[in-house]
Amino acid sequence: MAVVYEFVWRLLHAVLHLQRTLLTWFRVRIWNWNWRLWKRAVAAVLVPVTFGFHNHIHNNKKLVPAAGKRSCRRVRWRADGTSLEKLPMHVGLLIAEEEPCYTDIANLVVWCMAVGISYVSVYDNHGIFRRNNSRLMDEILKQQQDLLGLDSSKYSVEFLNYSNEKVDHQVLSCQAAVKVLSPEDGKPSIVRAAQKLCQLVEQKERRASDIDVNMVDSLLRGTKNLPDPDLVLKFGPVDSTLGFLPWQIRLTEFISLPSHIDVTYEDFFFALKRYAACEQRQGK
């Protein structure tokens, strides 16, 4: 009988996880579908008028220049960021999918910058982004210019080198810091910190009684002293953190999205609104 009870309990637990995943997926997709339906309705009304006005003025002149579109996007995204009750300082992008799309990841990073998020971490448990770090950097810079224009004084980005925490010298000024993470930054980093503390005690530079949470925390943060992630956006069907910074996520809010492929700004902003509305009890 105990075996039957255990089986039923595990079955109910699995059904609960499946229900949560499906509810998250349907909420995002339904909200996104309603938004696209609204855009199509507006386009159906405005496009004929726009083209008529466009042809009346000049057949070869663009009605809205690309720079104007970028400016409108910047204003909208900045307004979206300030409209939220709370905005995360550090957002983690956890990619739990086999084949990453660098353009979509770069779009997410640029959107984070545009709404006013200061730190972005990009993580996958296979270390794909770590091995292709320069490719991701190049794509982020490309999408930054495409989506935000050349206003680098306001929307510049620094890339943190995982090995020595130094800033990549491609960009001088900074509003957002981007760091590429892999499983090496998780449990192995805790092991390295423990080994370092043991060496300090062995060399009489520290006493065992000196070791506390703050000392371990300072070793794990490194010289850049990045804040803990406030929000992690997890993309993919896997219901796991996949080793993402186990020490730093004790107060982190996780929001799951079906996929990062073809993710839209509306999907991204909807997740930020969910974060802004959630009540964080901080262990109480």
C-alpha positions in Angstrom: 0.0 0.0 0.0 2.9 2.4 0.8 4.2 1.8 -2.7 0.8 2.7 -4.2 0.7 5.9 -2.1 4.2 6.9 -3.2 3.3 6.3 -6.9 0.1 8.4 -6.6 2.1 11.2 -4.9 4.8 11.2 -7.6 2.1 11.2 -10.3 0.3 14.2 -8.7 3.6 16.0 -8.4 4.4 15.5 -12.1 0.9 16.6 -13.1 1.3 19.8 -11.0 4.6 20.7 -12.7 3.0 20.0 -16.1 0.0 22.2 -15.3 2.3 25.1 -14.2 4.3 24.8 -17.4 1.2 24.7 -19.6 -0.4 27.7 -17.8 2.8 29.8 -18.3 2.9 28.8 -22.0 -0.8 29.6 -22.6 -0.6 33.0 -20.8 2.4 34.1 -22.8 1.0 32.9 -26.1 -2.6 34.2 -25.5 -1.2 37.7 -24.5 1.1 37.7 -27.5 -1.7 36.6 -29.8 -4.0 39.4 -28.6 -1.3 41.9 -29.1 -0.6 40.8 -32.7 -4.3 40.7 -33.4 -4.5 44.3 -32.2 -1.5 45.4 -34.4 -3.1 43.7 -37.4 -6.4 45.5 -36.8 -4.6 48.9 -36.5 -2.5 48.1 -39.6 -5.6 47.3 -41.6 -7.0 50.8 -40.8 -3.8 52.8 -41.1 -1.8 51.2 -43.9 -4.2 52.2 -46.8 -4.2 55.8 -45.5 -0.4 55.8 -45.0 0.2 54.5 -48.6 -2.2 57.0 -50.0 -0.5 59.9 -48.2 2.9 58.4 -49.2 2.1 58.3 -52.9 0.5 61.8 -52.8 3.7 63.3 -51.5 6.4 61.4 -53.5 6.6 57.9 -54.7 10.3 57.5 -53.8 10.3 59.2 -50.3 10.0 57.1 -47.1 7.3 58.3 -44.8 9.2 57.4 -41.6 13.0 57.3 -41.7 14.8 54.4 -40.0 16.3 56.9 -37.5 12.8 58.0 -36.6 11.7 54.5 -36.0 14.6 53.9 -33.7 13.8 57.0 -31.8 10.2 56.0 -31.3 11.3 52.6 -30.1 13.8 54.1 -27.7 11.1 56.4 -26.2 8.6 53.6 -25.9 11.1 51.2 -24.3 12.3 53.8 -21.8 8.7 54.6 -20.9 7.9 50.9 -20.4 10.8 50.6 -18.0 9.8 53.6 -15.9 6.2 52.5 -15.9 6.9 49.3 -14.0 6.5 49.3 -10.2 9.9 47.6 -9.8 12.6 46.9 -12.4 15.2 44.2 -11.9 18.8 45.4 -11.7 20.3 42.1 -12.9 18.5 39.7 -15.3 19.7 36.3 -16.2 18.9 34.7 -19.5 18.9 30.9 -19.0 18.7 29.1 -22.3 17.5 25.5 -21.8 17.4 24.6 -25.5 19.7 22.7 -27.8 20.2 25.1 -30.6 20.6 28.8 -29.6 19.7 31.7 -31.9 22.3 34.4 -31.3 20.1 37.1 -32.9 17.2 36.5 -30.5 19.6 36.4 -27.5 21.1 39.7 -28.6 17.6 41.2 -29.0 16.9 40.2 -25.4 20.1 41.8 -24.1 19.4 45.0 -26.1 15.8 45.2 -24.7 17.2 44.8 -21.2 19.5 47.8 -21.9 16.7 49.9 -23.4 14.3 49.6 -20.4 17.1 50.4 -17.9 18.4 47.0 -16.6 22.1 47.4 -15.6 23.3 43.8 -15.7 22.6 40.9 -17.9 23.9 37.3 -17.7 23.6 34.8 -20.5 23.8 31.1 -19.5 23.5 27.7 -21.0 24.4 24.4 -19.3 26.5 23.2 -22.3 28.8 26.2 -22.3 27.9 27.1 -26.0 27.9 30.8 -25.3 31.2 30.6 -23.4 32.9 28.9 -26.3 31.4 31.4 -28.8 31.7 34.4 -26.6 33.0 36.7 -29.4 30.2 35.7 -31.7 27.6 36.7 -29.1 29.4 40.0 -28.4 29.4 40.9 -32.1 25.7 40.0 -32.5 24.8 42.2 -29.5 26.7 45.1 -30.9 25.1 44.6 -34.2 21.6 44.5 -32.8 22.3 47.4 -30.5 23.1 49.5 -33.5 20.1 48.2 -35.5 17.6 48.7 -32.7 18.9 51.7 -30.8 21.0 53.5 -33.4 24.3 55.2 -32.7 23.4 56.8 -29.4 26.3 55.0 -27.7 26.6 57.6 -24.9 23.3 56.4 -23.5 23.2 52.8 -24.7 26.8 51.5 -24.5 27.6 48.0 -23.2 30.6 46.4 -21.6 31.4 42.7 -21.8 32.9 41.1 -18.7 35.6 38.5 -19.3 34.7 35.5 -17.2 38.4 34.6 -16.4 39.7 37.9 -14.9 36.6 40.1 -14.7 38.2 42.7 -17.0 36.2 44.8 -19.4 36.4 44.1 -23.1 38.0 47.1 -24.7 35.7 47.2 -27.7 33.5 49.6 -25.7 34.7 52.3 -23.4 31.6 53.8 -21.7 29.0 51.6 -20.2 25.3 51.5 -19.2 24.8 47.8 -19.1 27.2 45.0 -18.2 26.8 41.7 -20.0 28.4 38.5 -18.7 28.4 35.1 -20.3 28.1 32.2 -17.8 28.5 28.4 -18.0 28.3 25.6 -15.4 31.9 26.4 -14.5 30.5 29.5 -12.7 28.2 27.3 -10.6 29.2 24.5 -8.3 32.9 24.4 -9.4 33.2 28.1 -8.4 32.0 27.2 -4.9 34.6 24.4 -4.7 37.3 26.8 -5.8 36.2 29.3 -3.1 36.3 26.6 -0.5 39.8 25.5 -1.6 41.0 29.2 -1.4 39.7 29.5 2.1 41.4 26.3 3.2 44.7 27.7 1.7 44.3 30.9 3.6 43.8 29.1 6.8 46.7 26.7 6.1 49.0 29.7 5.4 47.9 31.4 8.6 46.5 34.3 6.7 43.0 33.6 8.1 41.6 31.7 11.0 38.9 29.2 10.7 36.7 31.4 12.9 37.1 34.3 10.4 35.2 32.3 7.7 31.6 33.4 7.3 29.0 33.9 4.7 30.3 37.4 3.7 33.8 36.1 3.1 32.5 33.2 0.9 30.2 35.7 -0.9 33.1 38.1 -1.7 35.2 35.3 -3.2 32.3 34.1 -5.4 31.5 37.6 -6.7 35.0 38.4 -7.8 36.5 41.8 -8.3 33.5 43.1 -10.4 31.1 42.6 -7.5 28.0 41.9 -9.7 24.7 41.9 -7.8 22.7 38.8 -7.4 20.2 38.3 -10.3 16.8 39.6 -9.4 15.1 37.8 -12.2 15.9 34.8 -14.4 14.1 34.3 -17.7 14.3 30.6 -18.5 13.7 29.6 -22.1 12.8 26.0 -22.9 10.8 23.0 -21.7 13.3 21.9 -19.0 11.9 22.5 -15.5 15.3 23.0 -13.9 17.8 25.8 -13.1 20.5 23.6 -14.8 23.2 24.7 -12.4 22.7 28.5 -12.9 24.6 30.3 -10.1 23.4 28.1 -7.2 24.9 30.5 -4.5 23.5 33.7 -5.9 19.8 32.8 -6.7 18.4 32.4 -3.2 16.1 35.4 -3.7 15.8 35.2 -7.5 12.5 35.1 -9.2 12.3 32.6 -12.1 9.9 33.1 -15.0 9.6 30.4 -17.7 9.0 31.1 -21.4 8.5 28.4 -24.0 11.4 29.3 -26.3 13.8 32.1 -27.0 13.4 31.5 -30.8 11.4 34.4 -32.4 10.8 35.8 -28.9 9.1 39.3 -29.2 9.5 42.4 -27.2 5.9 41.9 -26.0 6.9 38.5 -24.6 9.8 40.1 -22.8 7.9 43.0 -21.4 5.1 40.7 -20.2 7.6 38.8 -18.2 8.9 42.0 -16.7 5.3 43.0 -15.7 4.9 39.6 -14.0 8.1 40.2 -12.1 6.9 43.7 -11.1 3.6 42.3 -9.8 5.0 39.4 -7.8 5.3 39.6 -4.1 8.8 38.7 -2.8 8.7 37.6 0.8 12.5 37.1 1.0 12.3 34.0 3.0 9.6 35.2 5.4 
